[in-house]
Amino acid sequence: MNLVWWLILPIIYILTWITSWRASTPIEVFLLILLFLIPLLVSWLGEEQRPRNMQERLILFYDHLIETGILLLVSVVPWILDTRANDAIFIKTVFVQIIVFTIATVWFWKCIEEGKFKLPRLPSALAVLVFWWWCVITFITSPYKYASIEEFYRFVSYFLIFFVVVTNIKERAQVFRIITTFMITSGIVGIYGIFQHYGMDFVSWASQARIPSSLGNPDFFSGYLCIVTPIATGLIFASRSLLGKVIYAILVFILLICLFWTKTRGGWAAIPVGIIFFIWLKLKTMGFRNFLSNRRLVRLSLIALGILGAGIALLWFHPSLSDYKYRAITTFNFGPNLLKEAKYFIFYVKPYPESVPASWIEDFGNRKLLHENGIYRSIIEGTGGVRVTIWTGCWRMFLESPFTMIFGQGLGTLQQAFPPHRPPYYRFKTVSHNTRHAHCEYFEILAEQGGVGLVLFLWFIFLFFQKRMGPLHTPDRWKQNLLYGLLTGAFAYLFENLGSVNLRWTSSAPLFWLIAGITVVAARLPDQTQESSVAGIIETRKPGQKPQPQEKKKLHQPVQEKRKVPPEIKALAYTGAILLLIFFYVQITYPFLADIYLRNGVLCRDSPEEWDTAISYYKKALKYEPTNIEVPYKMAYIYAQRKEWIEALKTYLGITRLAPNYTQIHYNLGITYYNLGRIDLA
């Protein structure tokens, strides 16, 4: 596997860059076919000894295919784009879900061949499984099934990544390949971000002043960096060669520069917190006295503090960095300001009146009048104020009824359920008419899946970190420092999601669950030190003592024969799995095709001569995804521009059946009814 993968990896990167620059369906399909081609090449060219048994060969092929899928997740997904779609990073979702559902199916086939299915007995795995079941329950209770199914697909793919990794990745060499590939990809993504900063790009992004790299958005890039930067830092300590240390140090520098240029407050706050967590892990493992006695660590710590201090001084006093300085100040003032307002946030939750008096919302929301009437209004400005305003609505969604306190509004339904709960002054806080996410994973879970959902997610986080602390006490330096990096990356990412949507997007969320699985695997790896090879042959008996009969019996014990599945059951399982996989492929690709047609329609909508073409594109999009509410909203806009008010009314009413409060639907309905002469309805 080693030889084949490192030979093909450069080809994968080149093809991914080509299709990101000039989108090509054949190249995208070929990249997915590599999921099967690479294991075949490994079977033909691999250095591993081939099993004589056909069943054993098949199991080995499945193992290679599963590992290939995981390697493609960390090499292709962060790098790939498709500018034909309205959302250039939609292709990441397609790749993640196709790869994950494929390797999950292969895992099922492997279990069939082995005659057993067994999940690892791990507390964190149990927590994920229980949280998965709660996602099923909140999908069932959701009043907007079309919205919940989209989110359910995402969650299932994330959970499958975790279980596939912890069940099938077992060797140090596999962990090394995955982590090394991840770091190479991070270097490429980081270098692309640096080119963007200096104006060299092949994609026209919405946020020109802030770099998104290939992640699609500066916030998404920041979330990705929160995962990979601590891992690269841990590998500086894990690497035994000077060259390796230098390479990883350069990589960390590139990633930190990119984080700085994203101008993302969440990432700026998460990395310092991550550094503190990293140092705390070191101190907890080594002990404070041992840490101080290690001159190398002390020097490195002083150098890191010196660089950090110099960076802060430069940020503070250099005139050209005043915008960065303002962002840094508002970032670190946000927490204390929110704590001051916590009691109002929690308790000022009286119902909104049907008609809000104008005096309540004058001057961008009269805080005194609003508070007198039990409605919270934050004094925090900027994007922090936007987030707090959204969180206010999420808190009200949770408190709506005893049912929502337990089950929430339904998995993935924040866009549909949020509007009645947003404060009346929300537009003065620049909160979007169309709020899709809470910009805080924990509030989003609370609003959509209730208190039970949030408790289950926090339970997983607690068990994940608690059970990984023991394996840190190991003489295996590579394993120990890798775990430092993995745990810190997970911690920084979870902290960053206090104010972001990254756990809801496939730019980085699949990589978090993958890293969570790799952390569990790495913690369970046997220790490997210079003494380990010697210790392995030392027998626990006195000198001159002969081996006991039971010892000999144990050493020569034959391998347990695999339980055979009847051929009829096996054929049925294979056929059913293939049909289900084809169904998933269709369900995954159709929304992507709809997004491409949506993009084509958007490009035509501004020219009256092309309105018919735009409508035809929109209708094709709806053919592939009938529940896409963005498409008919744009189509109704064209009908209104053409004064075709009956068609506009039909289209708007169709939207209200899916999302009663979608963006400015009531305003548009009012205009439509007015032009139809229905003043009473207008």
DOKOLRO-335830 format. One line per field, with one value per residue (C-alpha): x, y, z. Coordinates in Angstrom, 2 decimals. Layout:
px: (X | ...)
py: (Y | ...)
pz: (Z | ...)
END
This chain:
px: (0.00 | 2.83 | 4.55 | 1.37 | -0.14 | 2.91 | 3.33 | -0.30 | -0.75 | 0.93 | -1.36 | -4.38 | -3.32 | -2.70 | -6.04 | -7.86 | -6.26 | -7.15 | -10.82 | -10.98 | -9.56 | -11.67 | -14.43 | -14.40 | -16.90 | -14.63 | -11.80 | -14.16 | -15.49 | -11.94 | -10.96 | -13.85 | -12.94 | -9.48 | -11.26 | -11.34 | -8.29 | -5.77 | -6.65 | -6.41 | -2.94 | -1.97 | -3.13 | -0.99 | 2.06 | 1.95 | 4.81 | 2.47 | 2.37 | -0.80 | -3.06 | -3.67 | -7.30 | -9.63 | -11.76 | -8.67 | -7.64 | -11.07 | -10.92 | -7.46 | -8.77 | -11.63 | -9.14 | -7.13 | -10.28 | -11.42 | -8.02 | -7.97 | -11.31 | -10.00 | -6.85 | -8.98 | -11.01 | -7.90 | -6.28 | -9.10 | -11.91 | -10.04 | -8.62 | -11.46 | -13.85 | -16.44 | -17.27 | -20.09 | -22.31 | -23.92 | -21.96 | -18.40 | -17.78 | -20.91 | -18.66 | -17.00 | -20.32 | -20.73 | -17.24 | -17.53 | -20.87 | -20.03 | -16.72 | -18.13 | -21.21 | -19.01 | -16.43 | -19.21 | -20.78 | -17.40 | -17.03 | -20.39 | -19.15 | -15.98 | -18.09 | -20.07 | -16.85 | -15.50 | -18.80 | -19.03 | -19.94 | -18.55 | -18.18 | -15.29 | -16.27 | -15.38 | -17.30 | -16.85 | -18.19 | -21.23 | -21.80 | -21.68 | -24.09 | -26.59 | -26.30 | -26.91 | -30.13 | -31.21 | -30.66 | -33.03 | -35.63 | -35.40 | -35.68 | -38.91 | -40.30 | -39.32 | -42.22 | -39.95 | -38.77 | -37.25 | -34.89 | -34.14 | -33.20 | -30.43 | -28.94 | -29.47 | -27.36 | -24.56 | -24.69 | -24.80 | -21.74 | -19.86 | -20.73 | -19.83 | -16.41 | -15.79 | -16.90 | -15.13 | -11.87 | -11.97 | -12.97 | -10.70 | -7.57 | -5.41 | -1.76 | 0.83 | 1.72 | -1.91 | -2.06 | 1.24 | -0.03 | -3.28 | -1.65 | 1.21 | -1.21 | -3.34 | -0.31 | 0.79 | -2.73 | -2.68 | 0.57 | -0.92 | -4.10 | -2.02 | 0.23 | -2.88 | -4.15 | -0.88 | -1.21 | -4.76 | -3.50 | -1.27 | -4.08 | -3.26 | -6.38 | -8.41 | -11.74 | -13.58 | -14.63 | -17.14 | -14.65 | -11.66 | -10.03 | -9.99 | -8.52 | -10.78 | -8.18 | -10.04 | -12.42 | -14.89 | -15.13 | -12.60 | -14.53 | -14.41 | -10.67 | -10.19 | -11.98 | -9.79 | -6.66 | -7.80 | -7.63 | -4.41 | -2.17 | -2.01 | -1.44 | 1.50 | 2.82 | 2.65 | 4.53 | 7.42 | 7.99 | 7.13 | 9.59 | 12.95 | 14.91 | 16.00 | 14.69 | 11.26 | 11.18 | 12.14 | 9.50 | 6.72 | 7.89 | 7.66 | 4.20 | 3.04 | 4.33 | 2.42 | -0.78 | -0.53 | 0.07 | -3.02 | -5.04 | -3.95 | -5.01 | -8.44 | -9.25 | -11.55 | -12.17 | -13.13 | -9.87 | -7.86 | -9.39 | -9.20 | -5.49 | -4.27 | -6.71 | -5.32 | -1.75 | -2.72 | -4.41 | -1.32 | 0.96 | -1.47 | -1.35 | 2.45 | 2.50 | -0.13 | 1.86 | 5.39 | 4.79 | 5.81 | 9.25 | 10.15 | 8.96 | 11.25 | 14.17 | 13.82 | 15.91 | 14.81 | 11.12 | 11.80 | 13.74 | 11.03 | 8.38 | 10.33 | 10.88 | 7.15 | 6.23 | 8.76 | 7.33 | 3.80 | 4.82 | 6.57 | 3.50 | 1.19 | 3.52 | 3.63 | -0.15 | -0.58 | 1.78 | 2.02 | -0.35 | -1.11 | -2.47 | -5.13 | -7.96 | -6.37 | -5.89 | -9.58 | -10.60 | -8.28 | -9.63 | -13.28 | -12.48 | -11.09 | -13.70 | -16.57 | -16.53 | -16.53 | -19.24 | -21.43 | -21.01 | -22.21 | -25.40 | -25.94 | -28.81 | -30.75 | -30.05 | -31.37 | -34.39 | -35.70 | -37.74 | -41.30 | -43.33 | -43.10 | -46.30 | -48.08 | -47.50 | -44.30 | -44.63 | -42.37 | -40.86 | -39.42 | -37.23 | -36.28 | -32.55 | -31.79 | -33.77 | -34.59 | -32.83 | -34.62 | -38.13 | -37.32 | -35.92 | -38.94 | -41.08 | -38.92 | -37.11 | -33.33 | -31.32 | -27.53 | -25.20 | -22.47 | -21.84 | -20.36 | -20.43 | -20.42 | -23.73 | -25.10 | -24.24 | -25.74 | -28.96 | -29.18 | -28.46 | -31.32 | -33.68 | -32.20 | -32.70 | -36.34 | -36.73 | -35.58 | -37.94 | -40.99 | -42.62 | -41.76 | -41.66 | -39.02 | -36.99 | -36.64 | -36.77 | -36.05 | -37.63 | -36.32 | -32.98 | -31.76 | -34.80 | -33.26 | -33.82 | -37.53 | -38.21 | -36.05 | -37.99 | -40.85 | -38.27 | -35.86 | -36.00 | -38.04 | -34.91 | -32.95 | -32.37 | -30.75 | -28.23 | -27.69 | -29.05 | -29.97 | -33.58 | -32.53 | -30.64 | -29.56 | -27.34 | -26.88 | -23.16 | -22.70 | -22.91 | -24.09 | -27.00 | -27.93 | -28.10 | -30.09 | -32.60 | -32.95 | -32.46 | -33.39 | -31.66 | -31.23 | -29.34 | -26.97 | -26.32 | -25.53 | -23.10 | -21.36 | -21.26 | -19.35 | -16.91 | -16.31 | -15.68 | -13.51 | -11.07 | -11.30 | -10.45 | -7.52 | -5.62 | -4.33 | -2.54 | -0.58 | 1.59 | 3.66 | 7.37 | 6.48 | 7.44 | 5.85 | 2.54 | 2.56 | 3.26 | 0.84 | -1.84 | -0.94 | -1.55 | -4.71 | -6.33 | -5.42 | -6.74 | -10.06 | -10.23 | -9.42 | -12.00 | -14.73 | -13.86 | -13.95 | -17.44 | -18.71 | -19.02 | -19.03 | -20.97 | -18.02 | -19.44 | -22.38 | -20.32 | -18.30 | -15.30 | -13.95 | -16.61 | -15.81 | -12.15 | -13.00 | -14.81 | -11.98 | -9.41 | -11.57 | -11.46 | -7.70 | -7.17 | -8.96 | -6.92 | -3.59 | -4.31 | -4.81 | -1.64 | 0.95 | 3.88 | 6.97 | 10.32 | 13.92 | 13.42 | 10.15 | 11.74 | 13.83 | 10.98 | 8.89 | 11.13 | 11.70 | 9.72 | 8.29 | 10.05 | 13.14 | 16.53 | 16.90 | 13.19 | 11.60 | 8.49 | 5.26 | 3.09 | 0.27 | 2.71 | 3.71 | 0.09 | -0.71 | 2.16 | 1.11 | -2.63 | -4.21 | -6.11 | -9.81 | -11.78 | -14.07 | -17.76 | -19.22 | -22.30 | -24.63 | -24.19 | -27.85 | -27.62 | -24.33 | -25.77 | -28.81 | -26.58 | -24.35 | -27.29 | -29.16 | -26.06 | -25.32 | -28.90 | -28.85 | -25.51 | -26.87 | -29.85 | -27.48 | -25.43 | -28.57 | -29.72 | -26.27 | -25.71 | -29.19 | -28.94 | -25.52 | -26.95 | -29.77 | -27.17 | -25.43 | -28.70 | -29.40 | -26.04 | -26.85 | -30.18 | -28.56 | -26.15 | -29.13 | -31.56 | -30.25 | -30.89 | -34.58 | -33.63 | -32.46 | -35.32 | -36.87 | -33.52 | -33.17 | -36.66 | -35.84 | -32.69 | -34.66 | -37.24 | -34.46 | -33.06 | -36.45 | -36.66 | -33.56 | -34.44 | -38.14 | -37.68 | -34.99 | -36.73 | -34.07 | -34.85 | -38.60 | -37.87 | -35.57 | -38.02 | -40.88 | -38.69 | -38.49 | -42.27 | -42.76 | -40.36 | -42.31 | -45.61 | -46.80 | -48.43 | -50.51 | -47.39 | -45.51 | -48.34 | -48.46 | -44.70 | -44.62 | -47.49 | -45.64 | -42.67 | -44.82 | -45.93 | -42.28 | -41.04 | -43.82 | -41.40 | -38.69 | -36.57 | -38.89 | -41.74 | -44.49 | -43.26 | -43.21 | -46.65 | -47.95 | -46.59 | -48.02 | -51.50 | -51.42 | -50.71 | -53.49 | -55.91 | -56.31 | -55.68 | -57.23 | -54.69 | -51.84)
py: (0.00 | 2.36 | 2.31 | 2.54 | 5.36 | 7.64 | 7.12 | 7.98 | 10.84 | 13.52 | 12.49 | 12.87 | 16.39 | 17.44 | 16.08 | 17.70 | 21.06 | 20.77 | 20.00 | 22.76 | 25.25 | 24.07 | 21.80 | 18.45 | 15.67 | 12.94 | 13.91 | 13.99 | 10.55 | 9.24 | 10.52 | 8.53 | 5.45 | 5.59 | 4.34 | 0.95 | 1.25 | 1.88 | -1.30 | -3.26 | -1.83 | -2.68 | -6.27 | -6.52 | -4.49 | -4.42 | -5.72 | -7.59 | -11.37 | -12.52 | -14.89 | -18.19 | -18.33 | -16.44 | -15.22 | -13.86 | -12.06 | -10.49 | -9.31 | -7.85 | -6.05 | -4.61 | -3.42 | -1.61 | -0.10 | 1.26 | 2.79 | 4.28 | 5.94 | 7.51 | 8.69 | 10.25 | 12.08 | 13.84 | 14.42 | 15.32 | 16.81 | 19.86 | 20.69 | 20.10 | 22.76 | 22.87 | 26.37 | 25.13 | 24.86 | 27.81 | 26.72 | 25.93 | 23.70 | 21.58 | 19.05 | 18.40 | 17.11 | 14.89 | 13.41 | 12.93 | 11.15 | 8.97 | 7.89 | 7.34 | 5.37 | 3.28 | 2.35 | 1.76 | -0.70 | -2.36 | -2.60 | -4.42 | -6.83 | -7.40 | -8.32 | -10.75 | -12.44 | -12.61 | -13.93 | -11.38 | -7.78 | -6.24 | -2.60 | -1.74 | -1.63 | 2.00 | 4.52 | 7.22 | 4.85 | 4.13 | 7.88 | 8.41 | 5.52 | 6.92 | 10.40 | 8.82 | 7.27 | 10.63 | 12.10 | 9.42 | 10.34 | 14.09 | 13.33 | 11.46 | 14.31 | 16.98 | 18.79 | 19.54 | 16.14 | 17.45 | 19.69 | 17.04 | 14.38 | 16.59 | 17.12 | 13.47 | 12.40 | 14.66 | 13.36 | 9.73 | 10.26 | 11.84 | 9.03 | 6.40 | 8.01 | 7.65 | 4.02 | 2.97 | 4.46 | 3.02 | -0.41 | -0.80 | 1.29 | -0.77 | -0.41 | 2.29 | 2.39 | 3.19 | 6.03 | 7.37 | 7.35 | 9.11 | 11.78 | 12.42 | 12.75 | 15.11 | 17.30 | 17.37 | 18.44 | 21.12 | 22.48 | 22.71 | 24.35 | 26.79 | 27.76 | 28.37 | 30.68 | 32.65 | 33.07 | 34.36 | 36.97 | 38.37 | 38.45 | 35.26 | 33.10 | 31.21 | 31.66 | 34.92 | 34.66 | 36.86 | 37.84 | 39.24 | 40.85 | 37.57 | 34.34 | 31.25 | 28.99 | 26.00 | 25.72 | 28.20 | 30.70 | 32.33 | 30.93 | 27.42 | 27.80 | 28.96 | 25.88 | 23.64 | 25.39 | 24.88 | 21.12 | 20.84 | 23.44 | 21.64 | 18.30 | 19.75 | 21.22 | 17.82 | 16.28 | 18.72 | 16.99 | 13.54 | 13.66 | 12.06 | 13.68 | 17.31 | 17.58 | 16.40 | 18.93 | 21.75 | 20.73 | 20.61 | 23.90 | 25.56 | 24.02 | 25.42 | 28.86 | 28.71 | 27.63 | 30.36 | 33.03 | 31.80 | 31.89 | 35.48 | 36.45 | 34.83 | 37.62 | 35.14 | 35.92 | 32.36 | 30.96 | 33.74 | 32.82 | 29.05 | 28.76 | 30.53 | 28.37 | 25.36 | 26.35 | 26.53 | 23.12 | 21.65 | 22.94 | 21.66 | 18.18 | 18.29 | 19.41 | 16.86 | 14.06 | 15.09 | 16.89 | 20.50 | 19.70 | 17.37 | 19.99 | 22.62 | 20.20 | 19.55 | 22.39 | 21.73 | 22.11 | 25.21 | 26.81 | 25.97 | 27.37 | 30.60 | 30.91 | 30.36 | 32.96 | 35.37 | 34.97 | 35.38 | 38.52 | 40.00 | 39.30 | 40.99 | 44.00 | 44.29 | 43.99 | 46.65 | 49.31 | 48.92 | 51.43 | 49.22 | 46.48 | 48.62 | 46.51 | 43.35 | 45.11 | 46.07 | 42.49 | 41.13 | 43.55 | 42.77 | 39.05 | 39.00 | 41.46 | 39.33 | 36.74 | 39.21 | 41.33 | 38.28 | 37.19 | 40.62 | 40.17 | 36.50 | 37.05 | 39.14 | 36.58 | 33.72 | 35.30 | 38.02 | 35.62 | 36.97 | 36.29 | 38.83 | 40.82 | 40.24 | 43.87 | 45.40 | 49.13 | 51.35 | 52.84 | 49.44 | 49.24 | 52.88 | 53.65 | 50.08 | 48.61 | 50.58 | 48.48 | 50.10 | 49.55 | 46.05 | 45.04 | 46.54 | 44.21 | 41.14 | 41.08 | 40.83 | 43.23 | 42.86 | 45.87 | 43.82 | 45.17 | 43.72 | 40.04 | 39.20 | 41.04 | 39.15 | 35.84 | 36.77 | 37.86 | 34.51 | 32.66 | 34.59 | 33.10 | 29.61 | 29.90 | 30.85 | 27.91 | 25.62 | 27.21 | 27.20 | 24.19 | 21.19 | 19.12 | 21.35 | 21.38 | 17.61 | 16.97 | 20.39 | 21.75 | 18.88 | 17.91 | 20.41 | 22.72 | 25.93 | 27.74 | 26.89 | 27.24 | 30.24 | 33.24 | 33.37 | 33.35 | 36.01 | 39.39 | 42.17 | 44.31 | 41.52 | 43.46 | 46.32 | 43.75 | 42.74 | 39.25 | 37.68 | 37.21 | 33.65 | 32.28 | 28.71 | 28.05 | 29.30 | 30.13 | 28.05 | 24.27 | 23.94 | 26.38 | 24.76 | 21.32 | 22.78 | 24.42 | 21.50 | 18.46 | 19.78 | 19.43 | 15.67 | 16.17 | 18.70 | 16.51 | 13.52 | 15.52 | 16.91 | 13.37 | 12.23 | 15.14 | 14.39 | 10.68 | 11.36 | 13.50 | 11.64 | 8.24 | 9.59 | 10.99 | 7.60 | 6.66 | 9.94 | 8.32 | 6.28 | 5.92 | 5.97 | 9.53 | 9.49 | 8.21 | 10.60 | 13.75 | 12.73 | 12.38 | 15.83 | 17.27 | 15.28 | 16.07 | 19.75 | 19.91 | 18.40 | 20.71 | 23.87 | 22.93 | 22.31 | 25.63 | 27.41 | 25.99 | 28.05 | 30.80 | 29.12 | 26.73 | 24.49 | 21.30 | 21.69 | 21.98 | 19.36 | 21.66 | 20.51 | 18.61 | 15.19 | 15.77 | 16.43 | 13.09 | 11.38 | 12.88 | 11.85 | 8.28 | 8.43 | 9.72 | 6.67 | 4.39 | 6.07 | 5.81 | 2.04 | 1.41 | -0.72 | 1.30 | 1.23 | 2.16 | 1.10 | -1.42 | -2.79 | -5.27 | -6.64 | -6.66 | -8.66 | -11.73 | -11.54 | -14.26 | -13.84 | -16.79 | -17.30 | -18.04 | -21.73 | -22.41 | -24.37 | -23.06 | -24.38 | -26.64 | -24.08 | -21.47 | -23.72 | -24.48 | -20.76 | -20.00 | -22.69 | -22.17 | -22.30 | -19.35 | -19.58 | -20.58 | -17.88 | -18.40 | -19.01 | -17.17 | -19.28 | -18.46 | -17.49 | -14.96 | -13.65 | -13.17 | -11.40 | -9.14 | -8.21 | -7.53 | -5.46 | -3.45 | -2.70 | -1.55 | 0.61 | 2.10 | 2.99 | 4.64 | 6.69 | 7.70 | 9.06 | 10.88 | 12.43 | 13.59 | 14.94 | 18.00 | 18.74 | 18.69 | 20.95 | 23.38 | 23.48 | 24.37 | 26.93 | 28.55 | 28.65 | 30.29 | 32.90 | 33.84 | 34.56 | 36.26 | 39.85 | 40.14 | 40.34 | 38.71 | 35.62 | 35.28 | 32.37 | 30.59 | 31.23 | 29.81 | 26.70 | 26.19 | 26.67 | 24.10 | 21.60 | 22.25 | 21.53 | 18.31 | 17.07 | 18.58 | 19.48 | 20.61 | 23.20 | 26.39 | 28.75 | 27.85 | 28.73 | 31.91 | 33.11 | 31.92 | 33.85 | 36.96 | 36.68 | 36.17 | 39.31 | 41.29 | 40.18 | 41.18 | 37.57 | 37.89 | 34.70 | 32.58 | 34.52 | 33.91 | 30.16 | 29.92 | 31.90 | 29.89 | 26.70 | 27.94 | 28.67 | 25.03 | 24.05 | 27.01 | 29.34 | 32.15 | 31.76 | 34.94 | 37.85 | 35.66 | 37.65 | 40.94 | 39.45 | 37.94 | 41.34 | 42.98 | 40.17 | 40.38 | 44.17 | 43.92 | 41.36 | 43.81 | 41.79 | 44.70 | 42.80 | 39.98 | 42.36)
pz: (0.00 | 0.88 | -2.52 | -4.59 | -2.53 | -2.55 | -6.31 | -7.08 | -4.58 | -6.79 | -9.67 | -7.38 | -6.38 | -9.99 | -11.21 | -8.28 | -9.08 | -12.78 | -12.11 | -9.48 | -11.99 | -14.94 | -13.68 | -15.45 | -14.82 | -16.31 | -13.94 | -10.94 | -11.87 | -12.33 | -8.88 | -7.42 | -9.49 | -7.88 | -4.79 | -6.55 | -8.82 | -6.03 | -4.08 | -7.34 | -7.98 | -4.42 | -5.00 | -8.14 | -7.14 | -3.35 | -1.28 | 1.09 | 0.98 | -0.76 | 1.14 | -0.63 | 0.40 | -1.97 | 0.92 | 2.70 | -0.49 | -0.73 | 2.89 | 2.29 | -0.82 | 1.25 | 3.88 | 1.21 | -0.30 | 3.06 | 3.76 | 0.24 | 0.90 | 4.10 | 2.29 | -0.47 | 2.18 | 3.52 | 0.11 | -2.29 | -0.18 | 1.25 | -2.19 | -4.65 | -6.01 | -8.79 | -10.02 | -12.25 | -9.17 | -7.40 | -4.34 | -5.47 | -2.44 | -2.94 | -4.67 | -1.30 | 0.06 | -2.99 | -2.62 | 1.13 | 0.96 | -2.06 | -0.54 | 2.94 | 1.87 | -0.44 | 2.20 | 4.73 | 2.27 | 1.75 | 5.52 | 5.58 | 2.88 | 4.87 | 7.91 | 5.74 | 4.60 | 8.14 | 9.43 | 12.23 | 12.91 | 16.03 | 17.03 | 19.35 | 23.02 | 23.56 | 25.69 | 23.01 | 20.32 | 22.50 | 22.92 | 19.13 | 18.61 | 21.13 | 19.62 | 16.19 | 17.46 | 18.84 | 15.36 | 14.03 | 16.67 | 15.97 | 12.26 | 12.96 | 15.11 | 12.57 | 10.85 | 7.85 | 6.67 | 3.43 | 5.43 | 8.03 | 5.48 | 4.07 | 7.53 | 8.40 | 5.41 | 6.66 | 10.21 | 9.08 | 6.87 | 9.80 | 12.21 | 9.61 | 9.17 | 12.90 | 13.06 | 9.86 | 11.15 | 14.68 | 13.36 | 10.32 | 10.94 | 13.26 | 12.26 | 12.89 | 9.18 | 8.30 | 10.83 | 9.49 | 5.88 | 6.78 | 8.96 | 6.53 | 3.60 | 5.67 | 6.39 | 2.73 | 1.73 | 4.43 | 3.02 | -0.48 | 0.82 | 2.90 | -0.03 | -2.15 | 0.60 | 0.52 | -3.26 | -2.72 | -0.26 | -2.99 | -5.55 | -7.47 | -7.74 | -10.34 | -8.52 | -7.84 | -4.19 | -2.39 | 0.33 | -1.54 | 1.51 | 3.47 | 2.16 | 1.87 | 0.16 | -1.35 | 1.61 | 0.10 | 2.95 | 5.34 | 8.31 | 6.83 | 6.17 | 9.75 | 11.08 | 8.94 | 10.23 | 13.82 | 13.21 | 11.22 | 12.93 | 16.32 | 14.59 | 12.64 | 15.91 | 17.59 | 14.67 | 15.20 | 18.54 | 17.17 | 14.27 | 15.02 | 12.19 | 12.05 | 8.49 | 9.61 | 12.43 | 10.04 | 7.48 | 10.08 | 11.62 | 8.18 | 7.72 | 11.08 | 10.08 | 6.76 | 8.51 | 11.17 | 8.51 | 6.68 | 9.90 | 10.46 | 6.94 | 7.26 | 9.77 | 11.49 | 15.13 | 16.05 | 14.74 | 16.36 | 19.72 | 19.23 | 18.45 | 21.65 | 23.63 | 21.78 | 22.68 | 26.35 | 26.07 | 24.35 | 27.13 | 29.76 | 28.20 | 28.29 | 31.92 | 32.93 | 31.32 | 32.33 | 35.59 | 36.18 | 37.59 | 34.73 | 32.27 | 33.80 | 33.89 | 30.14 | 28.70 | 25.14 | 25.98 | 28.08 | 25.22 | 22.71 | 25.05 | 25.52 | 21.77 | 21.14 | 23.78 | 22.31 | 18.80 | 20.18 | 22.10 | 19.06 | 16.94 | 19.45 | 19.68 | 15.88 | 15.71 | 18.38 | 17.14 | 13.34 | 11.66 | 8.64 | 10.93 | 12.61 | 11.16 | 12.57 | 15.91 | 16.05 | 15.26 | 17.96 | 20.59 | 19.77 | 19.78 | 23.29 | 24.62 | 23.32 | 26.13 | 29.06 | 27.40 | 26.85 | 30.47 | 31.62 | 29.59 | 30.43 | 32.87 | 30.33 | 27.59 | 29.73 | 31.41 | 29.04 | 26.91 | 26.99 | 23.82 | 21.03 | 20.37 | 17.06 | 16.13 | 17.50 | 18.40 | 16.33 | 19.49 | 20.41 | 17.33 | 16.87 | 17.03 | 15.92 | 18.82 | 21.97 | 24.61 | 27.55 | 26.17 | 24.99 | 28.38 | 30.14 | 28.04 | 28.68 | 25.31 | 25.33 | 23.17 | 23.11 | 23.13 | 21.43 | 17.95 | 14.77 | 13.85 | 17.57 | 17.92 | 14.92 | 16.56 | 19.93 | 18.20 | 16.41 | 19.66 | 21.27 | 18.70 | 19.21 | 22.97 | 22.37 | 19.97 | 22.78 | 25.33 | 23.07 | 24.79 | 26.98 | 23.78 | 22.14 | 25.35 | 24.98 | 21.23 | 19.74 | 16.58 | 14.43 | 12.95 | 10.35 | 10.59 | 11.90 | 8.60 | 8.68 | 12.43 | 13.32 | 11.82 | 14.40 | 17.21 | 15.97 | 17.77 | 16.10 | 15.67 | 13.93 | 10.70 | 12.62 | 13.83 | 10.17 | 10.82 | 7.49 | 6.40 | 5.60 | 8.62 | 7.89 | 10.89 | 14.45 | 14.17 | 17.30 | 17.06 | 20.65 | 20.26 | 16.96 | 18.56 | 21.46 | 19.09 | 16.68 | 18.93 | 22.34 | 25.67 | 25.22 | 21.96 | 23.50 | 26.56 | 24.32 | 22.20 | 25.30 | 26.70 | 23.61 | 23.96 | 27.64 | 27.07 | 24.03 | 26.00 | 29.30 | 27.80 | 25.78 | 28.80 | 29.97 | 26.72 | 26.88 | 29.57 | 27.12 | 26.34 | 22.63 | 21.70 | 18.23 | 19.56 | 22.52 | 20.51 | 17.78 | 20.45 | 21.81 | 18.34 | 17.62 | 20.96 | 20.70 | 17.13 | 18.23 | 21.25 | 19.25 | 16.60 | 19.18 | 20.83 | 17.45 | 16.86 | 19.79 | 17.20 | 13.79 | 11.54 | 10.66 | 12.17 | 9.74 | 6.53 | 4.71 | 4.30 | 7.66 | 9.66 | 8.08 | 8.89 | 12.55 | 12.83 | 10.96 | 13.33 | 16.29 | 15.01 | 14.33 | 17.88 | 19.27 | 17.01 | 17.87 | 21.59 | 21.21 | 19.19 | 20.99 | 22.27 | 20.11 | 21.64 | 21.16 | 23.95 | 22.62 | 20.22 | 23.08 | 25.54 | 23.12 | 23.43 | 27.19 | 28.90 | 32.35 | 34.00 | 36.11 | 34.46 | 33.63 | 34.05 | 31.19 | 29.46 | 30.93 | 28.76 | 28.62 | 27.28 | 24.39 | 23.68 | 23.58 | 21.21 | 18.73 | 19.02 | 15.53 | 14.13 | 14.87 | 11.79 | 10.42 | 10.71 | 7.25 | 6.04 | 3.85 | 0.13 | -0.24 | 2.61 | 1.25 | -2.26 | -0.82 | 1.33 | -1.59 | -3.91 | -1.34 | -0.46 | -4.13 | -4.77 | -1.64 | -2.66 | -6.12 | -4.42 | -2.25 | -5.30 | -6.97 | -3.83 | -3.39 | -6.99 | -7.78 | -5.47 | -6.97 | -10.50 | -9.28 | -7.93 | -11.32 | -13.06 | -10.34 | -11.11 | -14.83 | -14.06 | -11.80 | -14.60 | -16.89 | -14.49 | -14.82 | -18.56 | -19.65 | -22.96 | -21.08 | -18.60 | -20.52 | -20.47 | -16.74 | -16.06 | -18.10 | -16.02 | -12.81 | -13.91 | -14.65 | -11.18 | -9.61 | -11.61 | -9.77 | -6.38 | -6.01 | -2.39 | -3.15 | -1.98 | -3.31 | -6.93 | -6.99 | -5.01 | -7.79 | -10.44 | -8.81 | -8.91 | -12.71 | -12.97 | -10.88 | -13.07 | -16.13 | -14.43 | -14.58 | -11.18 | -11.30 | -11.93 | -9.26 | -6.75 | -7.49 | -7.05 | -3.80 | -2.32 | -3.24 | -1.23 | 1.84 | 1.92 | 2.41 | 4.45 | 5.74 | 6.66 | 4.02 | 3.67 | 2.52 | 1.33 | 3.13 | 1.68 | -1.81 | -1.37 | -0.29 | -3.46 | -5.59 | -4.04 | -4.38 | -8.11 | -8.45 | -6.85 | -3.65 | -1.27 | 1.65 | 1.34 | 0.55)
END
